[in-house]
Amino acid sequence: MADSTNPKHKEGPVTKAIEQQTAKLPSDIFLWAALGSMGVSLYLQATGDRKRSLFVGQWAAPFLLLGVYNKLVKLEGSD
């Protein structure tokens, strides 16, 4: 397992800046964004707009992954 104190494993300045900004966001924003995209996808599917429904429905997974990343940054912090 990698040691986070090892200088070889330090994050760059861009990553640190992104982590500092995303840590300010509440984690539930990402959950609500995922649920919202699923709801919009369901609506589009019901109205017959299948292509847009599939496109918007695929946003849920990235929103949830961003939420996990956000939670990890809050728990572990950045370098």
VMD Tcl script that builds the backbone (N, CA, C; Angstrom):
set m [mol new atoms 237]
animate dup $m
set s [atomselect $m all]
$s set {name element resname resid chain x y z} {
  {N N MET 1 A 0.838 -1.177 0.000}
  {CA C MET 1 A 0.000 0.000 0.000}
  {C C MET 1 A 0.879 1.236 0.000}
  {N N ALA 2 A 0.512 2.246 -0.773}
  {CA C ALA 2 A 1.318 3.446 -0.905}
  {C C ALA 2 A 1.217 4.308 0.345}
  {N N ASP 3 A 2.320 4.895 0.728}
  {CA C ASP 3 A 2.366 5.782 1.874}
  {C C ASP 3 A 2.087 7.200 1.396}
  {N N SER 4 A 1.061 7.848 1.947}
  {CA C SER 4 A 0.690 9.189 1.488}
  {C C SER 4 A 1.702 10.247 1.910}
  {N N THR 5 A 2.635 9.906 2.804}
  {CA C THR 5 A 3.650 10.866 3.216}
  {C C THR 5 A 4.878 10.797 2.324}
  {N N ASN 6 A 4.925 9.840 1.425}
  {CA C ASN 6 A 6.041 9.693 0.502}
  {C C ASN 6 A 6.026 10.852 -0.489}
  {N N PRO 7 A 7.140 11.591 -0.627}
  {CA C PRO 7 A 7.158 12.741 -1.538}
  {C C PRO 7 A 6.881 12.375 -2.997}
  {N N LYS 8 A 7.098 11.125 -3.366}
  {CA C LYS 8 A 6.835 10.695 -4.735}
  {C C LYS 8 A 5.339 10.675 -5.030}
  {N N HIS 9 A 4.517 10.641 -3.987}
  {CA C HIS 9 A 3.077 10.509 -4.154}
  {C C HIS 9 A 2.323 11.798 -3.868}
  {N N LYS 10 A 2.971 12.946 -3.961}
  {CA C LYS 10 A 2.329 14.233 -3.715}
  {C C LYS 10 A 1.483 14.627 -4.912}
  {N N GLU 11 A 0.390 15.330 -4.633}
  {CA C GLU 11 A -0.490 15.819 -5.690}
  {C C GLU 11 A 0.053 17.138 -6.241}
  {N N GLY 12 A -0.290 17.414 -7.479}
  {CA C GLY 12 A 0.122 18.652 -8.116}
  {C C GLY 12 A -0.727 19.827 -7.670}
  {N N PRO 13 A -0.345 21.041 -8.057}
  {CA C PRO 13 A -1.083 22.229 -7.619}
  {C C PRO 13 A -2.511 22.301 -8.169}
  {N N VAL 14 A -2.726 21.792 -9.366}
  {CA C VAL 14 A -4.078 21.818 -9.940}
  {C C VAL 14 A -4.992 20.881 -9.156}
  {N N THR 15 A -4.501 19.688 -8.847}
  {CA C THR 15 A -5.293 18.726 -8.078}
  {C C THR 15 A -5.601 19.274 -6.690}
  {N N LYS 16 A -4.621 19.894 -6.055}
  {CA C LYS 16 A -4.857 20.472 -4.730}
  {C C LYS 16 A -5.934 21.547 -4.790}
  {N N ALA 17 A -5.877 22.395 -5.811}
  {CA C ALA 17 A -6.873 23.459 -5.944}
  {C C ALA 17 A -8.266 22.884 -6.167}
  {N N ILE 18 A -8.371 21.865 -7.011}
  {CA C ILE 18 A -9.671 21.229 -7.266}
  {C C ILE 18 A -10.197 20.586 -5.983}
  {N N GLU 19 A -9.346 19.888 -5.251}
  {CA C GLU 19 A -9.771 19.230 -4.016}
  {C C GLU 19 A -10.214 20.242 -2.968}
  {N N GLN 20 A -9.532 21.375 -2.879}
  {CA C GLN 20 A -9.920 22.402 -1.913}
  {C C GLN 20 A -11.286 22.984 -2.250}
  {N N GLN 21 A -11.570 23.157 -3.540}
  {CA C GLN 21 A -12.858 23.714 -3.941}
  {C C GLN 21 A -13.977 22.692 -3.806}
  {N N THR 22 A -13.741 21.450 -4.213}
  {CA C THR 22 A -14.802 20.440 -4.130}
  {C C THR 22 A -15.118 20.068 -2.687}
  {N N ALA 23 A -14.151 20.190 -1.791}
  {CA C ALA 23 A -14.401 19.882 -0.379}
  {C C ALA 23 A -15.389 20.864 0.235}
  {N N LYS 24 A -15.571 22.013 -0.382}
  {CA C LYS 24 A -16.511 23.012 0.120}
  {C C LYS 24 A -17.966 22.652 -0.210}
  {N N LEU 25 A -18.160 21.763 -1.189}
  {CA C LEU 25 A -19.510 21.383 -1.594}
  {C C LEU 25 A -20.080 20.317 -0.668}
  {N N PRO 26 A -21.350 20.440 -0.297}
  {CA C PRO 26 A -21.966 19.367 0.491}
  {C C PRO 26 A -22.074 18.096 -0.347}
  {N N SER 27 A -21.835 16.965 0.259}
  {CA C SER 27 A -21.825 15.699 -0.473}
  {C C SER 27 A -23.187 15.343 -1.054}
  {N N ASP 28 A -24.257 15.788 -0.412}
  {CA C ASP 28 A -25.574 15.406 -0.914}
  {C C ASP 28 A -25.952 16.097 -2.216}
  {N N ILE 29 A -25.215 17.117 -2.622}
  {CA C ILE 29 A -25.466 17.749 -3.928}
  {C C ILE 29 A -25.320 16.718 -5.042}
  {N N PHE 30 A -24.308 15.875 -4.929}
  {CA C PHE 30 A -24.059 14.881 -5.966}
  {C C PHE 30 A -25.142 13.806 -5.985}
  {N N LEU 31 A -25.633 13.436 -4.807}
  {CA C LEU 31 A -26.728 12.465 -4.740}
  {C C LEU 31 A -27.978 13.049 -5.387}
  {N N TRP 32 A -28.306 14.287 -5.062}
  {CA C TRP 32 A -29.492 14.917 -5.648}
  {C C TRP 32 A -29.337 15.121 -7.150}
  {N N ALA 33 A -28.122 15.437 -7.600}
  {CA C ALA 33 A -27.887 15.576 -9.042}
  {C C ALA 33 A -28.112 14.236 -9.754}
  {N N ALA 34 A -27.648 13.146 -9.150}
  {CA C ALA 34 A -27.850 11.819 -9.742}
  {C C ALA 34 A -29.329 11.474 -9.787}
  {N N LEU 35 A -30.026 11.704 -8.673}
  {CA C LEU 35 A -31.461 11.420 -8.648}
  {C C LEU 35 A -32.217 12.311 -9.635}
  {N N GLY 36 A -31.805 13.559 -9.751}
  {CA C GLY 36 A -32.430 14.471 -10.705}
  {C C GLY 36 A -32.234 14.023 -12.136}
  {N N SER 37 A -31.034 13.564 -12.455}
  {CA C SER 37 A -30.787 13.100 -13.823}
  {C C SER 37 A -31.608 11.856 -14.135}
  {N N MET 38 A -31.799 10.995 -13.119}
  {CA C MET 38 A -32.648 9.818 -13.332}
  {C C MET 38 A -34.100 10.225 -13.539}
  {N N GLY 39 A -34.551 11.224 -12.787}
  {CA C GLY 39 A -35.911 11.712 -12.943}
  {C C GLY 39 A -36.150 12.346 -14.299}
  {N N VAL 40 A -35.206 13.162 -14.737}
  {CA C VAL 40 A -35.321 13.785 -16.061}
  {C C VAL 40 A -35.285 12.716 -17.142}
  {N N SER 41 A -34.432 11.725 -16.958}
  {CA C SER 41 A -34.360 10.628 -17.917}
  {C C SER 41 A -35.689 9.880 -17.999}
  {N N LEU 42 A -36.298 9.625 -16.850}
  {CA C LEU 42 A -37.591 8.956 -16.815}
  {C C LEU 42 A -38.656 9.787 -17.535}
  {N N TYR 43 A -38.644 11.087 -17.281}
  {CA C TYR 43 A -39.596 11.975 -17.952}
  {C C TYR 43 A -39.392 11.946 -19.472}
  {N N LEU 44 A -38.141 12.044 -19.903}
  {CA C LEU 44 A -37.860 12.032 -21.342}
  {C C LEU 44 A -38.264 10.703 -21.968}
  {N N GLN 45 A -38.031 9.621 -21.244}
  {CA C GLN 45 A -38.437 8.297 -21.742}
  {C C GLN 45 A -39.957 8.227 -21.883}
  {N N ALA 46 A -40.670 8.776 -20.902}
  {CA C ALA 46 A -42.136 8.745 -20.927}
  {C C ALA 46 A -42.712 9.609 -22.048}
  {N N THR 47 A -41.994 10.668 -22.415}
  {CA C THR 47 A -42.477 11.543 -23.488}
  {C C THR 47 A -42.010 11.082 -24.863}
  {N N GLY 48 A -41.260 9.984 -24.908}
  {CA C GLY 48 A -40.856 9.410 -26.187}
  {C C GLY 48 A -39.524 9.889 -26.736}
  {N N ASP 49 A -38.798 10.676 -25.962}
  {CA C ASP 49 A -37.497 11.177 -26.425}
  {C C ASP 49 A -36.402 10.231 -25.928}
  {N N ARG 50 A -36.305 9.081 -26.571}
  {CA C ARG 50 A -35.443 8.003 -26.093}
  {C C ARG 50 A -33.959 8.365 -26.110}
  {N N LYS 51 A -33.490 9.024 -27.168}
  {CA C LYS 51 A -32.060 9.342 -27.261}
  {C C LYS 51 A -31.621 10.290 -26.136}
  {N N ARG 52 A -32.398 11.326 -25.907}
  {CA C ARG 52 A -32.052 12.253 -24.821}
  {C C ARG 52 A -32.195 11.582 -23.456}
  {N N SER 53 A -33.175 10.710 -23.330}
  {CA C SER 53 A -33.372 9.990 -22.080}
  {C C SER 53 A -32.138 9.156 -21.741}
  {N N LEU 54 A -31.603 8.447 -22.707}
  {CA C LEU 54 A -30.402 7.640 -22.480}
  {C C LEU 54 A -29.194 8.523 -22.164}
  {N N PHE 55 A -29.093 9.643 -22.856}
  {CA C PHE 55 A -27.974 10.562 -22.631}
  {C C PHE 55 A -28.002 11.105 -21.203}
  {N N VAL 56 A -29.141 11.621 -20.783}
  {CA C VAL 56 A -29.266 12.202 -19.445}
  {C C VAL 56 A -29.179 11.125 -18.370}
  {N N GLY 57 A -29.711 9.953 -18.636}
  {CA C GLY 57 A -29.667 8.864 -17.666}
  {C C GLY 57 A -28.255 8.400 -17.361}
  {N N GLN 58 A -27.350 8.589 -18.290}
  {CA C GLN 58 A -25.963 8.186 -18.078}
  {C C GLN 58 A -25.204 9.156 -17.178}
  {N N TRP 59 A -25.794 10.278 -16.831}
  {CA C TRP 59 A -25.140 11.239 -15.947}
  {C C TRP 59 A -25.132 10.766 -14.499}
  {N N ALA 60 A -26.044 9.878 -14.133}
  {CA C ALA 60 A -26.176 9.474 -12.727}
  {C C ALA 60 A -24.877 8.870 -12.179}
  {N N ALA 61 A -24.273 7.962 -12.911}
  {CA C ALA 61 A -23.046 7.310 -12.426}
  {C C ALA 61 A -21.900 8.306 -12.206}
  {N N PRO 62 A -21.619 9.211 -13.156}
  {CA C PRO 62 A -20.556 10.190 -12.883}
  {C C PRO 62 A -20.853 11.095 -11.687}
  {N N PHE 63 A -22.128 11.479 -11.513}
  {CA C PHE 63 A -22.466 12.293 -10.344}
  {C C PHE 63 A -22.186 11.528 -9.053}
  {N N LEU 64 A -22.530 10.253 -9.018}
  {CA C LEU 64 A -22.280 9.451 -7.823}
  {C C LEU 64 A -20.785 9.257 -7.587}
  {N N LEU 65 A -20.027 9.071 -8.654}
  {CA C LEU 65 A -18.572 8.948 -8.509}
  {C C LEU 65 A -17.951 10.251 -7.998}
  {N N LEU 66 A -18.449 11.374 -8.478}
  {CA C LEU 66 A -17.969 12.655 -7.977}
  {C C LEU 66 A -18.309 12.816 -6.494}
  {N N GLY 67 A -19.458 12.307 -6.094}
  {CA C GLY 67 A -19.828 12.343 -4.682}
  {C C GLY 67 A -18.895 11.509 -3.824}
  {N N VAL 68 A -18.516 10.353 -4.308}
  {CA C VAL 68 A -17.557 9.503 -3.583}
  {C C VAL 68 A -16.213 10.209 -3.494}
  {N N TYR 69 A -15.761 10.803 -4.596}
  {CA C TYR 69 A -14.498 11.548 -4.599}
  {C C TYR 69 A -14.566 12.698 -3.600}
  {N N ASN 70 A -15.679 13.416 -3.605}
  {CA C ASN 70 A -15.872 14.530 -2.686}
  {C C ASN 70 A -15.778 14.054 -1.239}
  {N N LYS 71 A -16.411 12.936 -0.933}
  {CA C LYS 71 A -16.390 12.400 0.426}
  {C C LYS 71 A -14.976 11.974 0.825}
  {N N LEU 72 A -14.246 11.357 -0.095}
  {CA C LEU 72 A -12.868 10.952 0.199}
  {C C LEU 72 A -11.982 12.154 0.474}
  {N N VAL 73 A -12.154 13.220 -0.296}
  {CA C VAL 73 A -11.352 14.422 -0.086}
  {C C VAL 73 A -11.657 15.001 1.290}
  {N N LYS 74 A -12.928 14.974 1.677}
  {CA C LYS 74 A -13.288 15.508 2.992}
  {C C LYS 74 A -12.735 14.655 4.137}
  {N N LEU 75 A -12.751 13.343 3.954}
  {CA C LEU 75 A -12.276 12.454 5.009}
  {C C LEU 75 A -10.752 12.381 5.074}
  {N N GLU 76 A -10.122 12.266 3.929}
  {CA C GLU 76 A -8.662 12.081 3.883}
  {C C GLU 76 A -7.907 13.384 3.698}
  {N N GLY 77 A -8.565 14.377 3.127}
  {CA C GLY 77 A -7.888 15.638 2.835}
  {C C GLY 77 A -6.968 15.502 1.654}
  {N N SER 78 A -6.366 16.589 1.289}
  {CA C SER 78 A -5.375 16.550 0.210}
  {C C SER 78 A -3.998 16.623 0.834}
  {N N ASP 79 A -2.999 16.403 0.004}
  {CA C ASP 79 A -1.609 16.401 0.522}
  {C C ASP 79 A -1.313 17.674 1.167}
}
mol reanalyze $m
mol bondsrecalc $m
mol representation Tube
mol addrep $m
